[in-house]
């Protein structure tokens, strides 16, 4: 039966440089997150780390689905962060971190409800940044 698109239209992939920009931004977020983890202590460090974690998750979602609307990317990123946070209630992430300490940076170890606020801020900032990026790409 074929294609439901009208004749003469083709689906193009996002420019490679957009995905490259997402990947490089992700590396910068990782470096910033590691620095925050090493330098900033207490609740402030936890909240900054949580927000940066959400930004990184949103960048990963955008990398995998670059055509999705930034609000959708932010929402999916927040939901993934929330699922990881809820997963901590099982104790499995803590057990994994006991064997492989670096897993704590990805999965966390302890459920903290305040982390949801950090994830919301981080995902919101990521969505806003992606929306600005989209606007500048479409303006060109």
MOCOR-V140721 format. One record per backbone hydrogen bond with DSSP energy under -0.5 kcal/mol. NH is the residue of the N-H (numbers start at 0). CO is the residue of the C=O. Records with the same first field share a line. If there is no record, write none. Layout:
# MOCOR-V140721
NH->CO + CO
This chain:
# MOCOR-V140721
8->5
11->9
17->14
18->14
19->15
20->16
21->17
22->18
23->19
24->20
25->21
26->22
27->23
28->24
29->25
30->26
31->27
32->28
33->29
34->30
35->31
36->32
37->33
38->34
39->35
40->38
44->40
45->41
46->42
47->43
48->44
49->45
50->46
51->47
52->48
53->49
54->50
55->51
56->52
57->53
58->54
59->55
60->56
61->57
62->58
63->59
64->60
67->64
71->68
72->68
73->69
74->70
75->71
76->72
77->73
78->74
79->75
80->76
81->77
82->78
83->79
84->80
85->81
86->82
87->83 + 84
88->85
89->86
90->87
94->90
95->91
96->92
97->93
98->94 + 95
99->95
102->99
103->100
104->101
105->101 + 102
106->102
107->102 + 103
114->111
115->112
116->113
117->113
118->114
119->115
120->116
121->117
122->118
123->119
124->120
125->121
126->122
127->123
128->124
129->125
130->126
131->127
132->128
133->129
134->130
135->131
136->132
137->133
138->134
139->135
